Amino acid sequence: MNRRRAKEIFDHALDEEPARRDAFLERTCGPATRREVERLLAAHARSDGFLRRPAADRVQAERLAPGARVGSY
């Protein structure tokens, strides 16, 4: 199984409507690659989209003045 190929197929599968993904996977990959792509799709479905939202939207924190330090940062 080629992980790079599985990632490419995964990216394209995300563009497919969920109802059409099975047929897409049937056309585009063999059994081992399909298992890997399905694993990636399942992990994607479980994710909460943390990379799609800015971290500041997820944190309930006070506003910090520019240049303020938080801990050692």
C-alpha positions, -999 to +999 in steps of 0.1 A: +000+000+000+013+034-010+006+060+017+010+089-006-015+074-030-039+067-001-036+104+010-043+116-026-074+094-028-085+105+007-083+142-004-104+134-034-129+113-014-135+143+008-147+162-022-172+134-031-207+135-017-208+109+012-234+088-008-210+085-037-177+078-018-182+040-018-184+039-056-155+063-058-133+041-036-143+010-055-132+027-088-099+041-075-082+018-051-074-018-042-083-035-009-053-024+011-054+012+000-091+013+005-087+002+041-062+030+047-085+056+030-115+044+050-093+047+082-084+083+073-121+091+065-132+077+098-106+097+117-116+128+098-153+122+107-143+120+144-123+151+144-139+183+157-125+206+131-099+221+154-078+232+125-107+250+108-112+275+137-087+299+152-075+288+186-087+322+200-123+311+192-118+279+212-104+295+244-124+315+269-096+337+281-091+373+291-078+397+265-041+402+268-024+435+261+001+434+232+034+422+245+019+405+276+035+373+287+017+341+295+039+319+317+073+318+301+059+328+268 
